[in-house]
Amino acid sequence: MKKSVIISLALVLALAVSGFTYALWGGNMFINGSVGTGTYDVWCFWENNNDPGTTVDPGKTMHVGTTETSMQADDNGKLTIGNVTVTNAYPGYTSTGQFCVHNRGSIPVKVMSVNVTNPNAADVLSVTTSPSMVGLVLQPNEYQFIDITNLVGDNAAQAATYNYSVAILTQQAQ
């Protein structure tokens, strides 16, 4: 009997200790937090055009040709299109516009593509861009210029107007 009392007391004591231990380790924990996201804000604009129509043609002595530029962006701001109109140009006429891509947001953005859409034959109007911006990551408040140069070829029509566009696609950098 004495043995069974000792075993019973040991079991009661073990249960009491385990209950006490469980009470010390049991409970609920609530964690509250907040997440702040960055802003995506890429702004593109024509910075400069060396023949806006009010000056002597670049490298020439007379004012004949004109290059006009305009901008448009899609609703989410990820694609910006620069439109260019070359008017009254002649073979050998060239002009350069400087296009600026500015990251005004708080997160890095990456230039995914720079596409020139030139419906004119290459021997009528050729367009080049420099430097290559594809893959470039712009940190917040950083900007980069790209030169867009058009050259009117020997097969250009007299008193013609030529149009082309340059599209720059950006996205959040990974």
Secondary structure, 3 states (H helix, E strand, C coil): CHHHHHHHHHHHHHHHHHHHHHHHHCCCCCCCCCCCCCCCCEEEEEEEECCCCCCCCCCCCCCCCEEEEEEEECCCCCEEEEEEEEECCCCCCEEEEEEEEEECCCCCEEEEEEEEECCCCCCCEEEEEECCCCCCEECCCCEEEEEEEEEECCCCCCCCEEEEEEEEEEEECC
